[in-house]
Amino acid sequence: MPKGYWVSVYPAIEDPEKLTAYNKLAGIAVKAAGGRVLASIGSRVVAHEAGIPERVVLIEFDTFEQAVAAYESPAYRTALAELPDGFERDFRITESLT
């Protein structure tokens, strides 16, 4: 069964300190849903074309359905409520090819 992935790119982070509450709650929610962080804060990034070398987060789940359910979970919804006003990210859930 194909795995599921959360892919997040943060075009700009004006005040990383404002993400502290979200980071803590999101980490708990992801772990509880069986997610594994493969790349995150501190990972090296080389951006090409229109890419922006800001924070990139890659999280793996055992299945695509598990990745979708984790996003829709009450625990992750609580984390989303902690994102600061004016915050911008490019987020998607994708399925692996195998």
C-alpha positions as CSV (number, residue, x, y, z in Angstrom):
1,M,0.0,0.0,0.0
2,P,1.4,3.4,-0.9
3,K,2.6,5.7,1.8
4,G,1.3,9.2,2.5
5,Y,3.4,12.3,2.9
6,W,2.8,15.8,4.3
7,V,4.9,18.3,2.4
8,S,5.1,21.8,3.8
9,V,7.1,24.8,2.6
10,Y,7.1,28.1,4.4
11,P,7.8,30.9,2.0
12,A,8.7,33.3,4.8
13,I,8.8,33.2,8.6
14,E,9.0,36.7,10.1
15,D,9.0,35.6,13.7
16,P,9.9,31.9,14.3
17,E,9.2,32.3,18.0
18,K,5.5,32.7,17.2
19,L,5.5,29.1,15.9
20,T,6.5,27.5,19.2
21,A,3.0,26.6,20.3
22,Y,2.1,25.2,16.9
23,N,5.4,23.2,16.6
24,K,4.8,21.6,20.0
25,L,1.1,20.7,19.4
26,A,1.8,19.6,15.7
27,G,4.6,17.3,16.8
28,I,2.4,15.6,19.4
29,A,-0.5,15.2,16.8
30,V,1.8,13.8,14.1
31,K,3.4,11.3,16.5
32,A,0.1,10.2,17.8
33,A,-1.1,9.6,14.2
34,G,1.9,7.5,13.4
35,G,3.8,10.1,11.4
36,R,7.6,10.2,11.1
37,V,9.4,13.5,10.4
38,L,11.9,13.0,7.6
39,A,13.0,16.6,7.1
40,S,12.3,19.7,9.2
41,I,13.8,22.7,10.9
42,G,17.6,22.8,10.4
43,S,17.6,20.5,7.3
44,R,19.7,21.8,4.5
45,V,17.8,23.1,1.5
46,V,19.0,24.0,-2.1
47,A,16.2,25.8,-3.9
48,H,15.9,25.9,-7.7
49,E,13.6,27.8,-10.1
50,A,10.9,29.5,-8.1
51,G,12.0,27.7,-4.9
52,I,12.5,29.6,-1.7
53,P,15.2,28.2,0.7
54,E,13.1,28.5,3.8
55,R,11.9,25.8,6.1
56,V,10.7,22.6,4.4
57,V,8.9,19.9,6.4
58,L,8.4,16.3,5.1
59,I,6.4,13.8,7.2
60,E,5.8,10.2,6.3
61,F,2.8,8.1,7.2
62,D,2.2,4.4,6.5
63,T,-0.7,5.1,4.1
64,F,-2.2,8.1,2.3
65,E,-5.4,7.6,4.3
66,Q,-3.5,7.8,7.5
67,A,-1.9,11.1,6.4
68,V,-5.3,12.6,5.5
69,A,-6.8,11.4,8.8
70,A,-3.9,12.9,10.8
71,Y,-4.5,16.3,9.1
72,E,-8.2,16.1,9.9
73,S,-7.7,14.9,13.5
74,P,-8.8,17.0,16.5
75,A,-5.3,17.1,17.8
76,Y,-3.9,18.6,14.6
77,R,-6.8,21.0,14.3
78,T,-5.8,22.3,17.7
79,A,-2.3,22.8,16.5
80,L,-3.5,24.7,13.4
81,A,-5.4,27.1,15.6
82,E,-2.0,28.2,17.0
83,L,-0.6,29.4,13.7
84,P,0.0,33.1,14.0
85,D,-2.0,35.7,12.0
86,G,-0.6,36.4,8.6
87,F,1.4,33.2,8.5
88,E,1.9,31.6,5.1
89,R,2.8,28.1,4.0
90,D,2.4,25.8,1.1
91,F,1.0,22.5,2.4
92,R,-0.1,19.4,0.6
93,I,-0.7,15.7,1.3
94,T,0.6,13.4,-1.4
95,E,0.7,9.6,-2.1
96,S,3.8,7.7,-2.9
97,L,4.1,5.9,-6.2
98,T,4.8,2.6,-4.5
